[in-house]
């Protein structure tokens, strides 16, 4: 892959990989080794988080279509060798998070993918892209589950930063692009939309009520966590990548 042609995104928009693919099986040993290396790289490269996470789902029954998708990720890495997070001075170091989810994006089990990211200043410093453990019955439910995961991480970060005396006892702001999910988190009354949701996800209501977190609506164009939930067109992907605080070496 050293002489491969670079590409502008790690995964094409609309990519739907499946465990039931009709393409032939291939040897998984090299695939697993590359996945391990790429997962290590996601610790400092949030732009790879989604694509590597999706590719990681197929190590048990590897098909050529999965191998082809992995090679595209490597072609993207080849073209972005000098890309990284740039931490700059900021006037505002409030802990701010973004939470999002697709809906039924996995074609095999119809589970959704959660994405969240947190900022201190202008640059992301912690992020997640992970498939949800349940099948959400609506976009509202998928976003609600994603927000619940985000709040759990926000509470842990808030406690850690307070112990380090980096943060005062202020609310953590979490931005969500689904108004129904925000209202569901603020309303403790169970109804048709929420009575079936596992109680563990209602942790979010307690934290909103006690004032340790605040949910705020954000427009879809400003929802940076889209980069963690679904493959995007090159222009959108690069714009959101920049919002994460990522820059090429020549831009610093």
PyMOL commands that set and color helices and strands:
alter all, ss='L'
color gray80, all
select helices_A, chain A and resi 29-41+46-58+64-79+139-163+179-186+199-210+220-222+224-228+234-243+249-251
alter helices_A, ss='H'
color red, helices_A
select strands_A, chain A and resi 83-85+95-101+113-120+123-131+172-176+213-217+246-248
alter strands_A, ss='S'
color yellow, strands_A
deselect
rebuild
show_as cartoon
